[in-house]
């Protein structure tokens, strides 16, 4: 079976970890390359407006392969320099690719999201959780740190204090606590998870595709640049948006009191 499945419909791509027998661990070469290919295909397809990321079986992703760590195999083999190179050439390519996606991303967290799997969920723009979901920034329990950019993403997604508490204690956060603390948008019964994720995705997919991608680029830029430069970037993007066919269709449909039909132009 392929390590990653991808399904496209209604301008929505569903990317699924497909290694349920090992709880969708994600540090082996085959899984990493399959994820990178899926993300690249989603980004390059103008017919895709939003991506849902989920896991097959009972886990979202158990993160790193602890048995490979114990055996010092794969990306965990060799000298410290070899291991550092293994991270750079391996799992560290995932946050760059996922963060670089212009389409909005939704993590449909169907079960435990542990270690690098937890980080991956927080690399997505939004999270919807099944009642069975769990989140664990557990690296400290194994005497290591988040080598996949989790320490960069978590404070930006959930605030420094909660990110620090999860990082320093390595404890597991259940779905209801995740909802109460703002880690996820919604918690639903497991059988309703994909329906909820698709409903959110369909709402996003109904909007002008290029405007959605521009909006995400601006949100991402806001994390990195000062206000003055951000406003210049926003002005340039707004000028482009005002010249788009979808903008003219949106305002015309508003005036005519009808549903707009967007073409991504």
N, C-alpha and C positions, 0 to 999 in steps of 0.2 A: 504494500500500500504506500502511496506517496506520503511523505511526512507532513505536507500541508495541502489542504483542499481549498479551492477557490470557486465560488459560484456567483454569477452576475445576473441580476434581474432588477427591473424598475430603477435603473441607475444606481443600484446598491451592489457593492461587492462584499460577500461574506467570506472571510479568510479564517480557516479552521485549523488549529493544531491537530494533527492526526496521528498521534502516538499514544493512545490511551493506555496501552499496556505498560508504559513507563511514565504515566501521568504527565505526558507532554513536556518532558524535560527538553531544554532548548539550547544546550551548549555543544551538541555534536555538529559536525560539518554539514551533514545532509540537511538537518533542520534549519540551520542558519542560512544555507544557500537557498533553500526552498522559500523561507520567509522573505529574503531579500528579493528573490525573483517575483514573488507575489506582490510585494510593495511596489516594485518597479512597474509591474504590469498595471496595477491600479492607477498609479500616478500618470502613466503614459496614455491611458485610455480616456479620451474626452467624454465618453459615454458614461463614465462613473462619477457620481457626485458625492458619495459617502462610502466609508468602509466600516464594516463590523468585524471585530476580531474576537474569536471565541475558541473554546477547546472541545475536542471530542471526548466522550466518556464523562467521568465524574470530576475531573480536575480541569481548571483553566490552564495552568502550567505550574509544575513543581520546580521550575527554574533550572538550576545547574544540576548536573549528574553527580551526586555525592559519591557514588561507587567509583566513577572515573577519578574523582578527587582522591579517594582513598588509595586507588591503584596507581596514581600518578600517570594516567594515560590521557591521550587526546590533548586538548589544550592545556591540561594541567601537568604535562610531562616536561622534564628537563630542568635546566638551571633557572634561577629567578629571571634572567634575561629572556630565556626561552618562553617562560610562562607569560611575561609581559608582552612579548611579541604575539603569543597565542591569543591573548585577549584582544590586542589591537586588530589582528587579522581575522578574529572570530566574532565573539559576541558583541564587541564594541561597534561593529558595523551596523547592528540592529538599531540602536537609538538614533544614529545619524540618519538612517533610511526612514524610520518611522517619524521622527521629528521633522524630516524634510518633506513629508507628504503635504501637498496643498489641499487635498480633500479632507474634510472632517473625519475623525476616527472615533468609533464607539467600541469600548471593550464590553462585551457581554460576558460577564464573569460567572461562569456556570458552576464553579467549585473553588477549591483552594488555589490561590495565586500566591506562590511562595517564592521568596528570594528574587531571582531574576524574573520570575513570573509575576510577582507583585510589581516590580519596577516596570515591566512591560505594560501592565494595566494602567499605570500612572503616566506612561508615555503617551497614551491615547488622550484625546481631548475630553471625552466623557466616559462615564462608567455606569452601567446598569448591572445590578447584582441579583443573582438568584439567592433565595434564602439560605442555600447551602454554601455560599461563597465565604471564603476566608482570605485575609490579607496578612502576610507576614514578611517583614523586613528582617529576615532571620540570620543574616550573614555573621553577626557577632557570635551567635551560638556555635558556629563552626570555626571561630577564631580568624575570620577574614572580614573584608569590607565589600561593599557593593562595587564590583569592578565594571559594571555595565552602565554607569551614569545614574543609578538610582539616587545617589546623594545630590545630584543636580536637579532631578525632576521632582522629588518628593517635596522639598520646601516650597517650590513654585506651585505645586498642585494643592497641597494641604496645609501650608504654613510651617514655619520653622519649628515651633514648639512641638506639634504633633509628630512631625517628621523626626525630630530629635528623640522623642520618647519611643517611637517605634524602632528607630535605629539602635538606640542604646540598650533597650531591653530585649529586643528580638522576640517580643510576644506576638501572638496571633490575635488579630482583630476580626470578630465575627461580622456578619452582614448587617445586623441591626445597629451595632455600634458604629460601623462604617457609615451608615445612613445618618445617624444622629450627629456624627462629627463632620459630615460633609465630604466624605471620601467618595461617595457614590450619589447619583441622582435619585435612584429608586431601588427598592428591594421588592422582588416579586417571587411567587412560587416558581420552582425550577421549570415546570412545564409551560410557564408563560414568558420565560426569559426572552426567547428569540422573537416572539410576537411583539413584546414591548420594544426591543431593540430595533426591529424593523419598522414599527410605527414611528419612532423618533427619526429613523433614517429616511423614511418616506417623506416626512415633513421637510427635512433638509433638502432632499432630492427634488422637491417641488419648487424650489427657489431657483433663480437664475444661476446656472452652474459656474460661470466665470466670476460672478459677484461673490459667490460663496468661497471660491478659492482665493480671491483677493482679500476677503474679510479674514480668512485664516492667516494669510501671509502677514497682515497687519497685526493681528493678535500676537503672532510669533515675534514680529519685529519689536513690539512693545516691551518684550522681556529683555531686549538687548540695547536699545538706544534711548537717548534722552528725549525730552518732550519736544524741543525745538526741531530736532531732526525728524522725529516721528511725524510732526505736523506737516513738514515738507513732503514726506513720503505719502502721507494720507492725501494731501492735496493732489499729488501726481496721480495716485490711484483713482481718486474721485473723478478727475478729469477724464481718465480712460473709461470709467464706468458710465459717465454721462454720455459718452459717444457710442455706447454699445446698443445693438438692436434690442437686446433684452430690456434695457432701461426704457427705450421708447415703447416697447410692448407693455411693460408694467404700468407706466403712467397712462397710456392710452386705455388699457383695460380698466384701470381705476376710474377714469373719467366716464367710460362707457358702462361701468358697473357690470363687468363680466369677468370670467376667470381668465387669467393670462396664459399664453402658450409660449414657453421659452424654448429657444433653440441653441443656447450657449454661444451666441454671437454678439 
